[in-house]
Amino acid sequence: MTLLQSFHDEPITRLDLSYYCTVPAGTPVSDVMEQMRTSKHNCALITREGRLAGIFTDRDILRKVVDRPDLWGNPIDDFMTTTVYKVAADANAADAMAIMDINQVRNVPVVGPQGEVVGNFTHYAVVKFLADTFPADIYNLPPEPQRFARRRHGA
């Protein structure tokens, strides 16, 4: 099985989709940033009535609120991205990677049939999938594969 075929055959729900935190709509921006910081995630998926309503990333923090502490008490609804590129839970990993590539995004939420959040597809999920699928090839790489010794040491 080739790498490309394994991405087409692998259901997205079999990958590690845990790199996110969920926040209800209406939460103050400061609380969302604190939750992202404590959970060490760069993405918060905003939900309303159990369904995905928007996304707020570290990039949104830098572009919209980092230099405006007077806005940190406002609801996250004012700053979240509502046009979210998402993928269905029954999709495969190749579909999610295509969405990431075409739309130049780093987070692709995975949603169930009723719009509920199932997970978040990231580059981390791809790297972990590769490491789990090809452990010998990944873990046996030298730290700098392009670097070669010019002469033998110790002889």
C-alpha atoms as a printed R data frame, in Angstrom:
    type eleno elety resid chain resno       x      y      z
1   ATOM     1    CA   MET     A     1   0.000  0.000  0.000
2   ATOM     2    CA   THR     A     2   1.388  3.388 -0.951
3   ATOM     3    CA   LEU     A     3   1.304  6.453  1.240
4   ATOM     4    CA   LEU     A     4  -1.204  8.179 -1.033
5   ATOM     5    CA   GLN     A     5  -3.483  5.170 -1.031
6   ATOM     6    CA   SER     A     6  -3.330  4.924  2.759
7   ATOM     7    CA   PHE     A     7  -4.540  8.555  3.041
8   ATOM     8    CA   HIS     A     8  -7.437  7.756  0.718
9   ATOM     9    CA   ASP     A     9  -8.345  4.571  2.580
10  ATOM    10    CA   GLU     A    10  -7.931  5.866  6.132
11  ATOM    11    CA   PRO     A    11 -11.141  7.264  7.695
12  ATOM    12    CA   ILE     A    12 -10.413 10.643  9.228
13  ATOM    13    CA   THR     A    13 -11.850  9.571 12.569
14  ATOM    14    CA   ARG     A    14  -8.986  7.060 12.962
15  ATOM    15    CA   LEU     A    15  -6.456  9.905 13.153
16  ATOM    16    CA   ASP     A    16  -5.623 11.955 16.233
17  ATOM    17    CA   LEU     A    17  -8.143 14.811 16.065
18  ATOM    18    CA   SER     A    18  -7.705 15.975 19.670
19  ATOM    19    CA   TYR     A    19  -5.708 19.147 19.082
20  ATOM    20    CA   TYR     A    20  -8.353 21.752 19.951
21  ATOM    21    CA   CYS     A    21 -10.537 23.069 22.747
22  ATOM    22    CA   THR     A    22 -14.268 23.701 22.605
23  ATOM    23    CA   VAL     A    23 -15.820 26.942 23.847
24  ATOM    24    CA   PRO     A    24 -19.491 27.951 23.896
25  ATOM    25    CA   ALA     A    25 -20.520 31.041 21.945
26  ATOM    26    CA   GLY     A    26 -20.732 34.174 24.070
27  ATOM    27    CA   THR     A    27 -17.616 33.371 26.128
28  ATOM    28    CA   PRO     A    28 -15.383 36.411 26.727
29  ATOM    29    CA   VAL     A    29 -12.265 36.578 24.549
30  ATOM    30    CA   SER     A    30  -9.984 36.571 27.608
31  ATOM    31    CA   ASP     A    31 -11.487 33.274 28.814
32  ATOM    32    CA   VAL     A    32 -11.053 31.708 25.370
33  ATOM    33    CA   MET     A    33  -7.405 32.801 25.207
34  ATOM    34    CA   GLU     A    34  -6.820 31.447 28.724
35  ATOM    35    CA   GLN     A    35  -8.377 28.095 27.834
36  ATOM    36    CA   MET     A    36  -6.250 27.893 24.678
37  ATOM    37    CA   ARG     A    37  -3.150 28.704 26.707
38  ATOM    38    CA   THR     A    38  -3.786 26.211 29.508
39  ATOM    39    CA   SER     A    39  -4.748 23.408 27.120
40  ATOM    40    CA   LYS     A    40  -1.741 24.270 24.885
41  ATOM    41    CA   HIS     A    41  -3.881 24.345 21.754
42  ATOM    42    CA   ASN     A    42  -3.700 26.915 18.985
43  ATOM    43    CA   CYS     A    43  -7.366 26.588 18.112
44  ATOM    44    CA   ALA     A    44 -10.739 26.952 19.835
45  ATOM    45    CA   LEU     A    45 -13.840 25.603 18.145
46  ATOM    46    CA   ILE     A    46 -16.838 27.737 19.074
47  ATOM    47    CA   THR     A    47 -20.122 25.902 19.534
48  ATOM    48    CA   ARG     A    48 -23.716 27.049 19.760
49  ATOM    49    CA   GLU     A    49 -26.337 24.527 20.916
50  ATOM    50    CA   GLY     A    50 -23.827 21.707 20.424
51  ATOM    51    CA   ARG     A    51 -23.055 22.592 16.811
52  ATOM    52    CA   LEU     A    52 -19.987 24.210 15.289
53  ATOM    53    CA   ALA     A    53 -20.545 27.971 15.016
54  ATOM    54    CA   GLY     A    54 -17.035 29.250 14.343
55  ATOM    55    CA   ILE     A    55 -13.314 28.944 14.905
56  ATOM    56    CA   PHE     A    56 -10.824 31.130 16.778
57  ATOM    57    CA   THR     A    57  -7.108 30.499 16.260
58  ATOM    58    CA   ASP     A    58  -3.810 31.874 17.459
59  ATOM    59    CA   ARG     A    59  -3.664 33.817 14.211
60  ATOM    60    CA   ASP     A    60  -6.971 35.524 15.117
61  ATOM    61    CA   ILE     A    61  -5.465 36.497 18.458
62  ATOM    62    CA   LEU     A    62  -2.494 38.133 16.749
63  ATOM    63    CA   ARG     A    63  -4.528 39.898 14.075
64  ATOM    64    CA   LYS     A    64  -7.603 40.975 16.008
65  ATOM    65    CA   VAL     A    65  -7.138 41.270 19.774
66  ATOM    66    CA   VAL     A    66  -3.581 40.962 21.074
67  ATOM    67    CA   ASP     A    67  -2.932 44.699 21.122
68  ATOM    68    CA   ARG     A    68  -6.466 45.627 22.238
69  ATOM    69    CA   PRO     A    69  -6.920 44.522 25.880
70  ATOM    70    CA   ASP     A    70 -10.024 46.724 26.070
71  ATOM    71    CA   LEU     A    71 -11.745 44.174 23.776
72  ATOM    72    CA   TRP     A    72 -10.854 41.085 25.812
73  ATOM    73    CA   GLY     A    73 -14.147 41.264 27.711
74  ATOM    74    CA   ASN     A    74 -16.208 41.147 24.510
75  ATOM    75    CA   PRO     A    75 -17.854 37.880 23.459
76  ATOM    76    CA   ILE     A    76 -15.871 35.581 21.203
77  ATOM    77    CA   ASP     A    77 -18.681 35.853 18.645
78  ATOM    78    CA   ASP     A    78 -17.311 39.288 17.647
79  ATOM    79    CA   PHE     A    79 -13.901 37.868 16.652
80  ATOM    80    CA   MET     A    80 -14.367 34.244 15.610
81  ATOM    81    CA   THR     A    81 -14.285 33.189 11.976
82  ATOM    82    CA   THR     A    82 -17.761 32.046 11.012
83  ATOM    83    CA   THR     A    83 -16.907 30.758  7.545
84  ATOM    84    CA   VAL     A    84 -15.246 27.535  8.624
85  ATOM    85    CA   TYR     A    85 -13.741 25.050  6.192
86  ATOM    86    CA   LYS     A    86 -14.823 21.760  7.700
87  ATOM    87    CA   VAL     A    87 -15.001 18.109  6.756
88  ATOM    88    CA   ALA     A    88 -17.583 15.425  7.539
89  ATOM    89    CA   ALA     A    89 -16.698 12.651  9.968
90  ATOM    90    CA   ASP     A    90 -17.109 10.023  7.230
91  ATOM    91    CA   ALA     A    91 -14.463 11.656  4.994
92  ATOM    92    CA   ASN     A    92 -10.960 10.320  4.516
93  ATOM    93    CA   ALA     A    93  -7.639 11.928  5.397
94  ATOM    94    CA   ALA     A    94  -6.940 12.875  1.775
95  ATOM    95    CA   ASP     A    95 -10.156 14.950  1.637
96  ATOM    96    CA   ALA     A    96  -9.145 16.890  4.754
97  ATOM    97    CA   MET     A    97  -5.623 17.455  3.429
98  ATOM    98    CA   ALA     A    98  -7.076 18.790  0.170
99  ATOM    99    CA   ILE     A    99  -9.211 21.282  2.119
100 ATOM   100    CA   MET     A   100  -6.127 22.408  4.062
101 ATOM   101    CA   ASP     A   101  -4.111 22.835  0.891
102 ATOM   102    CA   ILE     A   102  -6.731 24.556 -1.268
103 ATOM   103    CA   ASN     A   103  -7.867 27.008  1.426
104 ATOM   104    CA   GLN     A   104  -4.453 27.521  3.066
105 ATOM   105    CA   VAL     A   105  -5.717 26.736  6.588
106 ATOM   106    CA   ARG     A   106  -4.039 24.883  9.446
107 ATOM   107    CA   ASN     A   107  -7.176 23.652 11.215
108 ATOM   108    CA   VAL     A   108 -10.044 21.727  9.624
109 ATOM   109    CA   PRO     A   109 -12.814 20.880 12.098
110 ATOM   110    CA   VAL     A   110 -14.395 17.467 11.702
111 ATOM   111    CA   VAL     A   111 -18.165 17.498 12.232
112 ATOM   112    CA   GLY     A   112 -20.785 14.803 12.626
113 ATOM   113    CA   PRO     A   113 -24.117 14.521 10.796
114 ATOM   114    CA   GLN     A   114 -25.858 17.100 13.025
115 ATOM   115    CA   GLY     A   115 -22.954 19.572 12.912
116 ATOM   116    CA   GLU     A   116 -21.509 18.486 16.259
117 ATOM   117    CA   VAL     A   117 -17.748 18.738 16.708
118 ATOM   118    CA   VAL     A   118 -15.985 15.384 16.382
119 ATOM   119    CA   GLY     A   119 -12.416 16.699 16.241
120 ATOM   120    CA   ASN     A   120  -9.916 18.971 14.534
121 ATOM   121    CA   PHE     A   121  -7.688 17.838 11.658
122 ATOM   122    CA   THR     A   122  -4.235 19.452 11.795
123 ATOM   123    CA   HIS     A   123  -0.732 18.909 10.440
124 ATOM   124    CA   TYR     A   124   0.003 17.245 13.770
125 ATOM   125    CA   ALA     A   125  -2.549 14.533 12.890
126 ATOM   126    CA   VAL     A   126  -0.769 13.925  9.579
127 ATOM   127    CA   VAL     A   127   2.668 13.694 11.201
128 ATOM   128    CA   LYS     A   128   1.373 11.361 13.913
129 ATOM   129    CA   PHE     A   129  -0.321  9.191 11.275
130 ATOM   130    CA   LEU     A   130   2.942  8.941  9.323
131 ATOM   131    CA   ALA     A   131   4.931  8.096 12.445
132 ATOM   132    CA   ASP     A   132   2.404  5.421 13.455
133 ATOM   133    CA   THR     A   133   2.139  3.947  9.942
134 ATOM   134    CA   PHE     A   134   5.859  3.930  9.114
135 ATOM   135    CA   PRO     A   135   7.596  3.828 12.532
136 ATOM   136    CA   ALA     A   136  10.860  2.248 11.365
137 ATOM   137    CA   ASP     A   137  11.263  4.718  8.511
138 ATOM   138    CA   ILE     A   138  10.451  7.755 10.658
139 ATOM   139    CA   TYR     A   139  12.206  6.922 13.929
140 ATOM   140    CA   ASN     A   140  15.418  5.688 12.265
141 ATOM   141    CA   LEU     A   141  16.068  8.903 10.352
142 ATOM   142    CA   PRO     A   142  19.208 10.737 11.419
143 ATOM   143    CA   PRO     A   143  18.688 14.178 13.010
144 ATOM   144    CA   GLU     A   144  20.011 15.885  9.871
145 ATOM   145    CA   PRO     A   145  19.511 13.514  6.897
146 ATOM   146    CA   GLN     A   146  21.331 15.803  4.430
147 ATOM   147    CA   ARG     A   147  24.498 15.983  6.552
148 ATOM   148    CA   PHE     A   148  27.256 13.457  5.891
149 ATOM   149    CA   ALA     A   149  30.646 12.989  7.539
150 ATOM   150    CA   ARG     A   150  33.489 14.112  5.268
151 ATOM   151    CA   ARG     A   151  36.043 11.860  6.939
152 ATOM   152    CA   ARG     A   152  36.032  9.001  9.369
153 ATOM   153    CA   HIS     A   153  36.364  9.985 13.011
154 ATOM   154    CA   GLY     A   154  38.493  8.100 15.498
155 ATOM   155    CA   ALA     A   155  40.672  6.252 13.023
